[in-house]
Amino acid sequence: MRKRFDSSAFEKLTWAFGSPAHAENQIEHSGITLRSKAYITAKIFRTGTGRRIRALRQRRGKLEVMAAKLHGALCEPTDFGRREFRAALVNVTNVCNLECRHCFVYRAGNPNLARDKMDDATMLHELRMLRDKHGIKSMLFMGGEPMIRKRLVFEAMKLFEHSSIVTNGTYGIPSIPNHLVTVSLDGPERMNDPIRGEGVFRKVKEAIFARDPRDGTIVIIQMTITRENAPGLEEFIEEVKDWPVDGVAFTFHVPSKGEHGPLAWDDLRERDAVIGRVIALKRKNPTLLKSNVETLEMMKSERALDYTGERGEHCALRSVLPLYMGDGGNFERTFCCYGNDVDCARCGAYGVFNSAYHRMKGDHAED
């Protein structure tokens, strides 16, 4: 029998977060000598046979790090001070196979160039160092599209007590029992595909139905609500309510400073009616929707600035360490999880308000 989805566990995993070529192998491309490669290969084949291949693959990343250290190929991570960050997110790649119109990662002013990349061994080393220095317990893996570097992500997940992935779903749904996978879709097909790309909705649907829903992976579909796709909320819920997932989540568009157009609400009061519709959907579908009414009420115009501030001075997500892939393949910390040029006064990130809600409840499990 399939284990019942624990909504409270989902809240603890998600309160702090409101989305083509595979990475080069460190052993092959870091300048390590053939002699070292031969030593590592021999060590791998001495430690087991065919039935232990899976375990050997898990050890390979560690051997790569050892070899890179031996030859001075690894660098120390960027210094972000001594502050403790119990939660963090990491862009494992700036490469994505989609060009979503509302994606905050690819805005001007954010570290997002595809040429900036970090090899597997270096990233594992730096994430381990940052974990130990800052006390990171929870890590969200994102991109770009993180499943482009699937092997790296799976290895890096072992470094943290809690891990989750945000994916566009076009590379399939990863099987990671007891962990959260958030799959992005932005409305029914007629609204999603103009945002995310022609045929994306059907491809993601096929991937979700192709997965084994009994494998223990917590799979959530998340829709980013914009002024443009908000009319499709109810239609979207009707479309996905019987899909083999553990629920549906909503967040709202986070505009950049001075942004005006089809995505952002110029006045938070204009967004209130949409929030009211989400609350109505929650009450109609209490198990399916993983948003909570109290948090949604906090997002309304008369209260929102109490939890964001004009310049993020009240934002609870400032306690999260965002690791963007920056210049020369080094980690950079952006102003907030959504980048450098965000309009905090119009913030729509559900995670900002949900983290504030949990703090008011005295829940600091992931703080």
N, C-alpha and C positions, 0 to 999 in steps of 0.2 A: 504493500500500500504506500502511495506517495506521501511523504511527510508534509503535514499542513504548514503552509507558509506563515512565518512569524512576523506579523506587521511591526511589532516593537523592535525586532532585530533589524528589520529594514530601516527603521527610523534611526537607529544607532549607527548603522553603516553609512547612511546618506545625509545626515543632517548637515555635514560640513561641505557638501558639494551640490550644488544646484541641479567635447565630443571628439610605388609599385615594385619598388625593388627591395629585396631583403637586405638587411644590414650585412656589411662585410664582416667576415670572421676575423677576430683579433689575431689568431695564430697565423693566418695567411697574409695579413696586410699590415702588421705593425712593425715589420723589420726584424722579427725574431729569426735567428739563424736556423738553417736546415738541421743542424745538430740538435738544437733544442726541440724542434718539431719532432724529430725522430725519437728523442727521449720521451716526450709526452705521449706519442703514439704507442711506443713500446710499453710504457707504464699502463696505458689504457688496456691494451690487449693482454697484459700479464694479470690484470685484476679480475678477469672473469671471462665467460664464454657467452654464446648466443642468448641464453636465457636471462642474462644479466645486462643486456644491452640498454634497457631503460634506465637502470641505475647508473650505468656508465655515462650515458648522455647527461644525466643530472650532474655528474662529477666533472664533466668536461669543462663547464664554465669556470669551476674553481681552479682547474688545472691551467686554463688559459690565463686567469688572473695571476697565478703563481709564476707562470712563465714570463708574463709581461712585467711583473715586479722584478724578476731576476734580471731582466735586460733594461730596466729603467724606462719602460714604455708607458707607465701609468703616472698620471698627474694627481695632485691633491685637488679636492673639490674647491669651488669658490667659497670664500670666507663670508658667511652670513651672520657673523657675530656669535655670541654665546647663548642666545635666547632659546628656550625650549619650544619646540613645535610638536605637539602630539599628533598632528595630522598634516599631510603634505599631498601635493599632486605633482606628477611629472609628465612632461611631454617627451615621450621616448623617441619621437621622430617629428620633424616638420613636414614630412611627405604625407599627402593624402590623395586618394583616388577620386574624391568628390570636391566640388567647389560650392559649398552651401552658402547661400547669399547672406545669412545672418551670423556666420561663424566668427566668434570674437578672436580666435587665435590669429587669424590672418588679417587683422586690421593693421593699418599703418601705425608705426610706433611700437609694435610688439616684436619680440624676437621670434621670427617665423620663417627664416630663409631655408629652403630645402638643402642648400649647400652646407649648412651648419649641422654637423652630425657627430655623434660620439659612438665609438665602437663598443661592442658588447662588454668586453672585459673591463674597459674603463668605466662604463656606466655602472656595472655591478659593484666595482670597487668604490666609486664615489657615492653611490646610494648607501652602501654599507657604512662608509665613513660619516655621512650626514645623519644616518639613523642613530649611530652611537653618540655623535656630538650633540644632536638636538633632541634626542629622546623620542624619535618618530615611531609611533605605534601603528598608524594607519596610512596607507598609500593608495591614491587613486591614479591609475595608469590611463593616460589619454594621449592625444596627438594634435595634429595630424591624425592618422589612423593607426592606433597601436598594434593592431593585428598584422600589420606589415612586418612587425618585428615580434612575432608571436613567441618564438623560442626564448628571446630575451625577457619578455614580459613574464612568462611562466617561471623562469629562473629567478627573476627579481622579486616575484611575489613571495618567495620563501623567506625573504629578508624581514618581512613585517608580520606583526600579529594579525592585522586586518588588511586585506587588499580588495580592490574592486577595479573594474575596467569599464570605460565608456567607449563604445564602438559604433560605427555606422552600420554594422551588420552585413556588409557586402562581402566580407571574407568568411562568412559563416559565424555561428555563435560558439564561442569557446566553451569547452567543458571544464569547469573549475568548481568542483563540488564544495559547497559551504561558502562560496564567495559570490559576490554580486556582479552581474553583468548588466549594464544599462545600455539599451539599444535605442538609438535616436531615430525617430520618425516625427514628421512635423505636420500631421493632419492626415485626412483621407488622401487617397492617391491623387486626386485632381488638384490638391493643394500641396501635397508633399513634393511631388516631382518637379514642379516649377522652382522649388527652393533647393532641393537636393540633387536633382538630375533625373532625366528621363529613364523610366524603368526601375528606379531605385526601390520604390514601394514594393513592387512585386518580387524583386530579388530578395529583399529583407524578409518579406512574408514567407517565401520559399525556404529561406535559411532557418527561420523560427520553427516552421512545421517539420523541417528535416532533423532537428535536434531531438535527443532523447530527453523528454521532460522528467524522467525519473532519475537523472544522473546526479541530482542534488545541487545543481547550479541554480542560483536565484536570478531569474531573468525578468527584468523590468523594461517596459517600453516607456521612453520619455519624450514628450512633445514640448518643444519650446514655443510658447504662444507669442505671436506678434500681432500687431494691429491688423496685418494683412490676412493671417490664417485663422484668427479668432472666430470668424463665422462658422468654421468647420468643427468646433469642439464636440458637439453632440453627435455629429455624423461620424467623427473619428472613434468615439467610444463605442458606437453601435458596430463599427467595422471590426474592432479588435477585441471586443468583450469575450469572445469565445476562442481566442487564440491560446495556444499552450504556453502561457507565460504566468508569472506570479503577480502581475499587477501592472498598472499604468500610473505614471507620475507626470506632473506638469511643473514647468518652470516658465518664467516670463523673460522676454528679451531684455538684455542689459545694453542700453544704448551707449554710444560714445559721446563725449562732450560735443555739443552743438549739432548732434544728429537729428535730422528732421527728414521724414520720408514715410514710406509705406510700412516700415517695421515698428517704429517707436511711437509711443503715445507722448505728445508734447506736454500734456497735463495729466498727473496721476488720477485726477478725478474722472478722466475719460476711461481709465482702466478699471475702475471700481465695478462697473457693470459686468465686465468679463470675469472678474474675481467672483462676483455673485453667482455667475453661471457655473463656475468650477465648484463652488460650494454646493450648489444644487445637484450637480452631477455626483459629488461625493456622497451626499445624503441618499441619492437614488442607488448608488453603487458602492456601498461602504467597504466592501471587501476588495473590489477591483481597484479602486483609486487609492493610492498610497500617500496622498496628501492629507494633512489633518486640518480640520476646520479652524482651529485656534490660530494656526500659523497663517492661513489664508486671510483671516480677519486682520491680523497684524500688518498685512500687505496693503490694506486699504489706505486711501490718501490721507485720512485724518490721523493715522498712526505711523505710517511708513517711515517718516524721517526720524522717528524716535529710535529706530533700529538700524538706520544707515548713516544719518547725518548728511549735511550738504557735501562734505568731502570725505566721507567714509569714517568719520571720527567715532561713530557708534557701531561700526560694522564688526560683527562677531567673527567673520571669516578672515579678519586680519591676523587671527591666531593660526592660520593655515599657511604653510610655506609653499608657494608656487614655484616650481622648478621648470622654467622654460628653456628650450634649447637655443642658446644665444651665439654670439659672434665667436667663430673659430671652434664651435663645438663645446662650449663651456656653459654650465648652468647659470642662468640669470634669474633673479627674483624680481618679478613684476610688482607693480603697485598693489594689485590684488589678484585673485584667482582668474579674473576676467581680463587681465592685461593692464596696460598703463594709462589709457586715455578713456576711462569709464566715467559716466555721469552718475555719481553715487545718489544724487537726489532723485533720479528716476530708476533706480535699480529694480530689476524684476527677478533677481536670483532667489528662487525659493529657499535655497540653502542658507542664505544670509538670515532670513527670518526664522527658519526652522532651527538654526543653531541658537538664535536668541531665545526662542521658545523653550528649548531644552535647558538652556542656562537658567532661565527663570524657574524651571521645575527643579533645579538643583542637580540635573544630570550632566556630569562632567566626564562621563566615561570616555568620550572621544575628544575632549577639549584639550 
